[in-house]
Each structure stands twice: as C-alpha cells, then as structure tokens.
Amino acid sequence: MSGDNGCLYIVATPIGNLKDITLRALDTLREVDTIACEDTRHTLKLLNAYSISKRLLSCRSGNEEKAAERIISILREGKNVAYASDAGTPGVSDPGSRLVRMVRDAGFDIVPMPGPSAFAALVSVGAFAGKAVIFEGFLSPKPGKRRKRLKELLERQDAVVIYESPFRIIKLLTDIADLFPDREILIGREMTKIHEEFLEGTANEVLEILNNREKVKGEFSVLVSGKKKS
C-alpha cells in the first residue's frame, strides 16, 4: 500500500464465478480504507463471500464525476481507495475512465489490479480470433446507428468482440446475418456462471438455436470473424 499519499487501485472482479478473483485483488480489498463500486449491493456479495468489511462508496456512470471528487478528498487524507465495477475490469465497457482521469489529474497514483474480463475469456476460446481483435463493447440500441457501426466494423479483416443484452441479441444476430451471412460467430453466454454456454456457427445458425428457445436469457459476448482477404 501507498505511504503518505493516497493511492487508487483499479480492481478487476469476477464476471460470474466468485472464485475467479485474484489473490492480489483480495489483499488489496482487505487493505484499502474505502472501496468505491459501481453498485454497492453487487460488490457487497463479493466482499461477504470473503469476509471483507469496508466502507463502501457508490461510483457509477450516473454519478462518476461527483464520486471522483469524494474519492480525491479521501486520497488527500493519505488514505487508499479501491474501485470495482460490477463485473470484469473497470473502464472496459464499465464506469471507471472518468474516475481515473480525474484522480490522475489530481496528482495521485493509480495502480491496476488485472483479472477477469469477458473480452479476454471469449477470445481465449475463439479459434478464429487471429492476431488482432477489435473490442467494441456495447453497440448503440438505436437500430440505424447499430447497423451502420456494425457494417463499419465488419468491413475490416480483424475479428470483433461485441457485448449484448438478452433483449437485443436477436436483433444483433439478425443484422449480422443480413449484412455478412458467411461470418463465423462464437457467442459466450453467462460465462463462468452455472449456465455457461458457447454457441458457434454462422449468424443464421446461432439465430436458429436462440429462436427455438422459449426465452433468451443471460449476458452475451459475441466474437465475429473478420473479413477474409480477397
């Protein structure tokens, strides 16, 4: 831990299975003075699982700037703060970037605690990812913007990773099937959780599987192969 000056630790947390937390992350959560988190109720489940009791501070997308000011005040007292988003690595399709910018501009050290990431987990089991992979995260929920951005991404030769909710996964796959029907797709659903599932095939093949289900559930990470060289 930092000495006289407070330090901010950016802590990656499990995307599902609580055992995926690193030993270093646990040590950090035990030693800091305050834990800032995207959702205090969500982070509390992780902390309770490891018998960690700390002062919690909400820092989500809706209040990130104000929360950052509070965190900077704590750092100025010489105390250390850890930040954890709900799942995975903060700043990667999660809050955290504004917090990091403000804390760094205020002159304090920021230390990353690497660990779980849905992006890395999916790519690790994707046989067609290739040397370069574009991480897009969540596309716009607006159909026109989503389709336009998807076309831009998939015109490239690099594979792409997209995150999607159960409410829009069918729409995403329908767009891919319409625009690029020959692309290989690997979907990770509920990764590291009890109902973890991987679906591989073309967009139409995966669509058929999901459309035959009574209800589509879970969080989805989608890896799409890049455009083949002509």
C-alpha positions as CSV (number, residue, x, y, z in Angstrom):
1,M,0.0,0.0,0.0
2,S,1.0,3.6,-0.6
3,G,2.7,5.6,2.2
4,D,1.9,9.2,2.9
5,N,0.0,9.8,-0.3
6,G,-3.3,8.0,-1.0
7,C,-3.5,5.7,-4.0
8,L,-6.3,4.5,-6.2
9,Y,-6.4,0.8,-7.0
10,I,-8.5,-0.3,-10.1
11,V,-9.6,-3.8,-9.2
12,A,-10.9,-6.4,-11.7
13,T,-13.6,-8.6,-10.2
14,P,-15.3,-11.8,-11.3
15,I,-17.7,-11.8,-14.2
16,G,-19.7,-14.6,-12.6
17,N,-17.8,-17.2,-10.6
18,L,-16.6,-15.6,-7.3
19,K,-13.6,-17.9,-7.2
20,D,-12.1,-16.0,-10.2
21,I,-11.0,-13.1,-8.0
22,T,-7.2,-12.9,-7.8
23,L,-5.2,-13.2,-4.5
24,R,-3.7,-9.8,-5.1
25,A,-7.1,-8.3,-5.6
26,L,-8.4,-9.8,-2.4
27,D,-5.3,-8.5,-0.5
28,T,-6.0,-5.0,-1.9
29,L,-9.7,-5.1,-1.0
30,R,-8.7,-6.1,2.6
31,E,-6.1,-3.4,3.0
32,V,-7.6,-0.2,1.5
33,D,-9.5,2.3,3.6
34,T,-12.5,2.6,1.2
35,I,-14.0,0.6,-1.6
36,A,-15.7,2.5,-4.4
37,C,-18.0,0.5,-6.6
38,E,-20.5,0.7,-9.4
39,D,-23.2,-1.0,-7.3
40,T,-22.6,-1.3,-3.6
41,R,-25.1,-4.2,-3.3
42,H,-23.4,-6.1,-6.0
43,T,-19.9,-5.7,-4.7
44,L,-21.1,-6.5,-1.2
45,K,-21.9,-10.0,-2.3
46,L,-18.2,-10.5,-3.3
47,L,-16.9,-8.9,-0.1
48,N,-19.2,-11.0,2.1
49,A,-18.0,-14.2,0.3
50,Y,-14.5,-13.4,1.5
51,S,-15.4,-11.9,4.9
52,I,-14.3,-8.4,3.9
53,S,-15.9,-5.4,5.7
54,K,-15.1,-1.9,4.4
55,R,-16.6,1.5,3.9
56,L,-18.4,1.5,0.5
57,L,-18.9,4.4,-1.8
58,S,-21.1,4.4,-4.9
59,C,-19.3,5.4,-8.2
60,R,-21.5,4.6,-11.2
61,S,-21.9,6.1,-14.6
62,G,-24.6,8.5,-13.3
63,N,-22.5,10.0,-10.5
64,E,-18.9,9.2,-11.5
65,E,-17.7,12.8,-11.5
66,K,-19.1,13.6,-8.1
67,A,-17.9,10.3,-6.7
68,A,-14.5,11.0,-8.1
69,E,-14.4,14.3,-6.2
70,R,-15.2,12.4,-3.0
71,I,-12.5,9.8,-3.7
72,I,-9.9,12.5,-4.3
73,S,-10.8,14.0,-0.9
74,I,-10.2,10.6,0.7
75,L,-6.9,10.3,-1.2
76,R,-5.8,13.7,0.0
77,E,-6.2,12.4,3.6
78,G,-3.5,9.9,2.8
79,K,-6.0,7.0,2.6
80,N,-6.2,4.3,-0.1
81,V,-9.2,3.6,-2.2
82,A,-10.1,0.6,-4.4
83,Y,-12.5,0.8,-7.3
84,A,-14.5,-2.2,-8.6
85,S,-17.2,-2.2,-11.3
86,D,-20.0,-4.8,-11.1
87,A,-18.1,-7.4,-13.1
88,G,-14.8,-7.6,-15.0
89,T,-12.3,-4.8,-15.5
90,P,-13.4,-1.2,-14.7
91,G,-13.1,1.1,-17.7
92,V,-13.8,-1.7,-20.2
93,S,-17.4,-1.1,-21.1
94,D,-17.9,-0.2,-17.5
95,P,-17.5,3.0,-15.5
96,G,-14.0,4.0,-14.3
97,S,-12.4,6.0,-17.1
98,R,-13.6,9.4,-15.8
99,L,-12.6,8.5,-12.3
100,V,-9.1,7.5,-13.4
101,R,-8.7,10.7,-15.4
102,M,-9.7,13.0,-12.5
103,V,-7.6,11.1,-10.0
104,R,-4.5,11.2,-12.2
105,D,-5.1,14.9,-13.0
106,A,-5.2,15.5,-9.2
107,G,-1.7,14.0,-8.9
108,F,-2.4,10.7,-7.3
109,D,-1.0,7.3,-8.2
110,I,-3.3,4.7,-9.9
111,V,-2.4,1.0,-9.7
112,P,-4.2,-1.6,-11.9
113,M,-5.2,-5.0,-10.4
114,P,-5.6,-7.1,-13.5
115,G,-8.0,-10.0,-13.6
116,P,-11.3,-11.3,-15.1
117,S,-12.5,-9.9,-18.4
118,A,-15.4,-11.2,-20.6
119,F,-13.4,-10.0,-23.6
120,A,-10.3,-12.0,-22.8
121,A,-12.3,-15.0,-21.7
122,L,-14.2,-15.2,-25.0
123,V,-11.1,-14.6,-27.2
124,S,-9.3,-17.3,-25.4
125,V,-11.8,-19.9,-26.6
126,G,-12.3,-18.4,-30.1
127,A,-10.3,-20.4,-32.7
128,F,-10.7,-17.7,-35.4
129,A,-9.8,-14.5,-33.5
130,G,-6.5,-14.0,-35.3
131,K,-3.6,-11.7,-34.4
132,A,-5.7,-8.5,-33.9
133,V,-9.1,-8.2,-32.3
134,I,-11.3,-5.1,-32.2
135,F,-13.1,-4.6,-28.9
136,E,-16.3,-2.6,-29.4
137,G,-18.3,-3.4,-26.3
138,F,-22.0,-2.4,-26.5
139,L,-23.3,-1.0,-29.8
140,S,-26.0,1.7,-29.9
141,P,-29.5,0.4,-29.0
142,K,-30.8,2.6,-31.9
143,P,-31.3,0.2,-35.0
144,G,-29.9,2.7,-37.6
145,K,-26.7,3.5,-35.6
146,R,-26.2,-0.1,-34.6
147,R,-26.4,-1.3,-38.2
148,K,-24.2,1.4,-39.5
149,R,-21.4,0.8,-36.9
150,L,-21.7,-2.9,-37.4
151,K,-21.1,-2.5,-41.1
152,E,-18.0,-0.3,-40.4
153,L,-16.6,-2.9,-38.0
154,L,-17.2,-6.0,-40.1
155,E,-15.7,-4.4,-43.3
156,R,-12.3,-4.9,-41.6
157,Q,-10.2,-8.1,-41.6
158,D,-9.9,-8.1,-37.8
159,A,-12.2,-10.1,-35.6
160,V,-14.6,-8.1,-33.4
161,V,-15.9,-8.6,-29.9
162,I,-19.3,-7.1,-29.1
163,Y,-21.3,-7.2,-25.8
164,E,-25.1,-7.5,-25.9
165,S,-28.0,-7.9,-23.6
166,P,-30.6,-10.7,-23.9
167,F,-33.1,-8.1,-25.1
168,R,-31.1,-7.2,-28.2
169,I,-29.1,-10.3,-29.1
170,I,-31.6,-11.5,-31.7
171,K,-31.6,-8.1,-33.4
172,L,-27.8,-8.0,-33.4
173,L,-27.5,-11.5,-35.0
174,T,-30.3,-10.6,-37.5
175,D,-28.2,-7.6,-38.6
176,I,-25.0,-9.7,-39.0
177,A,-26.9,-12.4,-40.9
178,D,-28.3,-9.8,-43.2
179,L,-25.0,-7.9,-43.8
180,F,-22.4,-10.7,-43.5
181,P,-24.1,-14.1,-43.7
182,D,-20.8,-16.0,-44.1
183,R,-19.0,-14.7,-40.9
184,E,-18.1,-17.2,-38.2
185,I,-19.5,-16.3,-34.8
186,L,-18.8,-17.5,-31.3
187,I,-21.2,-16.5,-28.5
188,G,-20.3,-16.8,-24.9
189,R,-23.5,-16.7,-22.7
190,E,-23.3,-16.4,-18.9
191,M,-19.6,-17.1,-19.0
192,T,-18.1,-18.6,-15.7
193,K,-21.6,-19.0,-14.3
194,I,-23.7,-22.1,-13.7
195,H,-25.4,-21.9,-17.1
196,E,-22.3,-21.0,-19.1
197,E,-22.8,-21.8,-22.8
198,F,-20.8,-21.3,-26.0
199,L,-22.6,-21.3,-29.4
200,E,-20.6,-21.3,-32.7
201,G,-21.6,-21.1,-36.3
202,T,-22.9,-18.5,-38.8
203,A,-25.3,-15.8,-37.6
204,N,-28.2,-17.7,-39.1
205,E,-27.2,-21.0,-37.4
206,V,-26.9,-19.3,-34.0
207,L,-30.1,-17.4,-34.6
208,E,-32.0,-20.7,-35.3
209,I,-30.8,-22.1,-31.9
210,L,-31.9,-19.0,-30.0
211,N,-35.2,-18.6,-31.8
212,N,-36.1,-22.1,-30.9
213,R,-35.9,-21.2,-27.2
214,E,-38.8,-20.2,-25.1
215,K,-36.9,-17.3,-23.6
216,V,-33.4,-15.9,-24.3
217,K,-31.6,-15.2,-21.0
218,G,-28.2,-14.1,-19.8
219,E,-25.5,-11.7,-20.8
220,F,-23.9,-12.3,-24.2
221,S,-20.3,-11.7,-25.5
222,V,-20.1,-12.1,-29.3
223,L,-16.9,-12.8,-31.3
224,V,-17.3,-12.2,-35.0
225,S,-14.6,-13.3,-37.5
226,G,-13.0,-10.6,-39.7
227,K,-13.4,-10.1,-43.5
228,K,-11.4,-12.6,-45.5
229,K,-8.7,-11.4,-47.7
230,S,-9.7,-11.3,-51.3
